[in-house]
Amino acid sequence: MLLRCSQFGFDREKINQRLASLRLSKADHKLAQCLNREVIAPHVNEIVEHFYDALLFHSENQKWLRNDEIVKHVKQTQQKYLLSLGIDFDSEAYFENRLHIGIIHAVIDLPLGIYQSAYSNLIQYIIALFPESIRKNYSDNLALTNFVIKITSLDISLAIETYHHSFMADLEDEVETAHSRESKLKNLAETDSLTGLYNRKYIFSHLNKAIGNAHQYSADLCLLMLDIDHFKKVNDTYGHQAGDEVLKQVAVTITKTMRDRDIVGRYGGEEFILGLINITSEHAKRIAERIRNTIADTPISINEQVIQITVSIGLACLDMEDDLKGLIKRADMALYSAKESGRNCVICS
C-alpha cells in the first residue's frame, strides 16, 4: 500500500467502497478518456488561468495565495491534476495522488470552504467547455456532466479526508500542549522548585485531608519534622550552591525511604515535613531512624568536596483532639528537643 493510502486507510476494500458510494464504475473509464481528450487537454492552460483568476478575484482568497512563487507552483500542480482527472480513478495511485494534493492545500492553510468553492467554480467551467458535438447530444452531455460531478466529488471527498486528518492532528497537538502546560502550572503550584517535593501550601492541604480521614476512621497518623543540622555552616563553608545541592540530595533520600501513601514536603529553609499515613508510633519511629541513619551514612560529594550531613527529627502522632496546627506544634517541639539533645537524633513528643 502506498504511503498516503496507508496513512488514511485506503486499502482496496475502502477504495471500492468510496467509488461505489459515488456510483463510479468501470464504464466511467471511457468517459474519463473522453473528458481528457475532448475538454481538458485542449484547454488545460485556459482552465488553470480561469480557475486562479476566479480564486484570486476575491480579496479573502488573496492572503492565501499572495506569493507569486506559490501561485506559480500551485498552477503547475493544478495543470498536472487536470490532465490526470479521472484517469485510472479506481487505482491506488490515483487515490495516493489526490490525497497528496489535499495535504498540500491543508499545509498552506487554504481554508476548506475556499477549497470547496473553487471546485464548484472548476466544475462549472469544465462543463462550459464541452465541445458542441457533446452539448448537442443530450445523452452524451448528461453522461459526461454526471461524470465530471462524480469524479470531482471523489477528489473533494479525499481532500476532506486530509483536512480532517490535519485538523485532528493539530487538535491533538493543541490538547497535548494544553495538558503539558496545565501539568507544568500544576507542578509549579504544588511543588517546591528546588527539591521537587510538595510545597508548604500543598502539603498542608494534603495533611488536613489525611487528618480528617484519620479522625473519621479512627486511623493512625504520625508527623515528622526534619531539620538539617548546622545547615548555615554548610552555606557559609561551601557556598549556597552547595547548600542547594544538599537540600536536593536530602529530599531524594527522604523520598526513597518513605512509602507511596505517605506525604513529603519542604516546610521551609532546611526543614522538611513528613506525613506518615495509617502507621503506629513505633513504626513511624523506625522510619524516622532509617531516614536519619541513611542521611548520616551517605556523605554528599559536591565539586570534589565531601560534605557530611546529619538531621534532627521530631515525631508526633495524632491524638483525637489534634488538628493540623496542633500536630505540627507538637512535632516542632519534639524537633526542638532533638536539637537541644545534641542533634542527629529522633525525639517523640
N, C-alpha and C positions, 0 to 999 in steps of 0.2 A: 504494500500500500504506500502511496506517495505521502510526502511529509504533511502537507496541509490536509489531505483527505484523512490521514491517520489522526491528526490533531483534532479534527472536527467529527471524527467517527463515520466518515463516508466510505463504508465498505460497499461491496456490490449490492447487498440487500438494501441498504439505506439509499443508494443511488437509484435503484429501481423503484423504491417507494416514492422518492421525490418526483421522478419522471411520471409515475402513474398518477400522482396527485394532480399533476398539471396536464394529464392526458397527452403526454408526448410519447409517440410510438415510433417504430421502425419506419413507418410510412412517411414520417416527417423529415427523414433524411433527404428525400427528393426536394422537398420544399426548402430545406436549408441550402441545398446546392443552387436552386433557382434564385433564392434571395441573394445569395452571394454573387451569382453570375449576372443577374438582370438589374440589381439595385445597388448593392454595397460596392462591389469592385469598380463600377464605372463612376461612382460619385463619392468615394470614401473621403477624399480631401474636403469636398464640399460639405459633407455631413459633419466632419470634425469641426470645421470652421463655424458652421451654423450652431453646432452644439455649444461651443465655448463662447460664441458671441451672445447666445441666449443666456448662458450661465453668468457671464460677466456683466450683462446688461443691468442686473440687479445689484445695487450697492452692497447689500448684505452678503453677497457671494464674493465680492472683490477682496475682502480681507482674507479669505481662504485661499485665493489664487492670485495674490498680489505680486508674487515673484515671477518675473518673466522666464527664468530658467525652469522653475517648477511647471509653469504652463506649457513650455516647450516639451518638457519631458512627458507630461501627462497627455499631451496631444499625440505624441508618438505612441504612447501606450494605448490610447484610445483608437488610433488607426489600426494597430495590430488586433485590438479587441474586436473591432467591427469586421475586419476581414476574416476573423475566425468565428463570428456569431453563428451559432447553431451547428457548426461543422463538427461532426462526431460528438454531438451533445450527450450521448449516453456513455461516453468513455470516462475513465478515471482521470485521464489527462485534462479533459475539458473542465471537470469539477475542480481539479487542482489549480488550473489557471484562473478560474473565476473566484475561487476563494482567495488566491494570492492578490488579485486586483482589489477585492474588497478590503483586504488587510491594508493595502497601500492607502486607500482612501480613509480608512479608520485612523491610520498612523498620522496622516497630515491633518487630522481633526476636521475633515469635511463633515458637517452635520448630516445625519441620516435623512432628515427631512429634505435638505437640498439635494442629496443624492437621489432620492426617490422622485423629486420634482424634475430633475434633469433627465431621468429615464423616461418620464411621461412625455417630455418635450422631444426626446430622441425617437420614441415610438411614432409620434405623430409625423415627424419629419421624414422618417424612413418610408412610412406608408404613402406620404405625399409624393415620393419619388418613384412609386411604381410606374413602370412604362405603360403606355396607352394600351398595348396589347393585353396586358393583365387587367387593367382597370375596366376595359370594355367587356371582359368575360366575367360574369357575375360569380361563377363557382370558383374560378381561379383567384379572383380578387379576394373572395371571402376566405378561401383556404390559406392564402399567403398572409392575409391580415391576421387571421387566427394564430398562425404560426409565429408571426412577429410578437404578438401579445404573449403567447405561451413561452417562447424562448427567452424573452426579456424578463418575464415573471420568474423563470428559473434563475436567471442571473441575479435578479433583485433578491430572491429568497436566499441565495448563497451569500450575497453581500450582508444581508441582515444577520446571518449566522456569525459572520466575522465581527460585525459591530456589537452584537450581543456578547460574544466572547470577549472582545476588547473591553466592553463596559463592565462585565463581570470581573475581569482581571483587575481593572482599575478599582472597582468597588472593593474587591478582596484586599488589594494593596492599601486602600484607604482605611478599611476596617482593621487590618493588621497594624498600620501606622497609629491609628487611634488607640488600639489596645496597648501598643507599646508605649505610647505617650501616657495613657492612663496608668499603666503599670509603673512607669517612671515617676509620675506625680504621686501615686500612692506610696511608692517606695520612699520618695523624698519626705512625704508627710508622716510616714510611720517609723522610719529608721534613722539612726544616728549616722551621719555621713562618714565619720572616721572609722568606726568599728563595724558598721553594718548591722549592729544589734538594734532592737526596738528602741525608739527614743522615750524620753520620760513621759510625755503625754500619752503615747500609745500604750506603753506598758501599764500605766495607771488604769487606763480603760479596760485592759485585759484582766488585770488583777481585781478590779472592782467586780467584774462579771464572775471571776473564779471564786471570790469570797462569797458573793451572793449564792452561787451554786452550792458551795461548801456548807453554808448555813442552811439552805433549803433541804439538802440531802444528808445532813449531819456527817459530812465527809471531812477528812483531814486535809490541812493545807499548811505549809510552812514557808517562811520568807527568810531569804538570806540577804544581808547587806555586806558587800565585799569591798574592801578598800586596799589599794596597792600601798605597801609600806614605803615610807621615805620617797614618795614619788617626786617631790620637789627637788630632792637631791639628784635624782636621775636627770631631770631637766637642766639643773644647774651644772652638772658634771659633763653630760654627754650632748646637751642641746635639746631643743623642743622637737626636732625631727625624730631623734631617738626616742623621746618620750612618747610621741605619737605611735611609733612602731611598737613600743612596749604595750601600749593600750590595745593595739590591734592583736598582738600575739596573746595577751591575756584573754581577750574576747574569744579568740579561736579556741583556746584551752578550755574555757568555761563551756562553750557551746558543745565541744566534743564530749564533755563529761556529763552534761545534762541529758535528760530523757526527752523524747519528741514532744510529749504533752506538757512539759514544763515551759515556763515563760522567762526569758532572759532579756535584760535591757541595760542600757547605760543610764545610771541615775544622774550623773553629772561629774565633771572633772575626772578623777581617778576612781570613782565609786561606781559599782555595779549592783543591780538589784535582781534577785532571782526568785521566782515563784515556783515552788515545788508542789505539784497537784496530787492530791489523794496519796499522801505519804505520812508515815508516822514520824515522830520526832527523832527516834533512834535511827531510822533510815536516812532522814534528812541530814543528821549529823555525820553519818558515814559518807554521804555525797559531799558535804562541805569539807570534810577532812581529805577526801580524794582530790578535790579541786585544789586545796591548799598544798598538799604534798606534790601534786603534779607540777604546779607552778614553781614551787621551791626547787624541785629536782630538774627543772628544764631551763637552764640558762639561755638567755636570748642574745644571739650574735648580731651585731649591727656594725657595719663598716670595720670588720676585723676586731671589734671590741666585744667582749663577753660581759653581759650585764646580768647580775644575779638578782632575781626578784622574789619577794615574798608578799603574802597578802594576809590581812586580818579579816575575819568573818564573824558577823553577828547573826545569830539564829533566833527566830521567834516563831512559835507555832500558834495557829489560830485558836482563840477562845470564842465561845458563843457570843460574848458581848463585843467582840472586836469588829471594827470597821477597818478600812484600808489605812486610814490615818493612824489609828491606834496601833495596828500591827507594825507599820513602818517605824513608829516611835519606839516600840519595844525592841525591834531588831536593831535600830540605830543605837539604842542604849547598850545593847549587847556588843555591838561593834566598838563602841567607846571603851567598854570594859576590856575587850580584846587588845585594843591599842595600849591601854593602861597596864595590861598584864605582860607587856613586853613584845607585842606584835607576833605575827606568824603563828596565829592560833585561832581556834574556833571557840566562841563563848555562846552559850544558850541563855536566853532570858528566862 
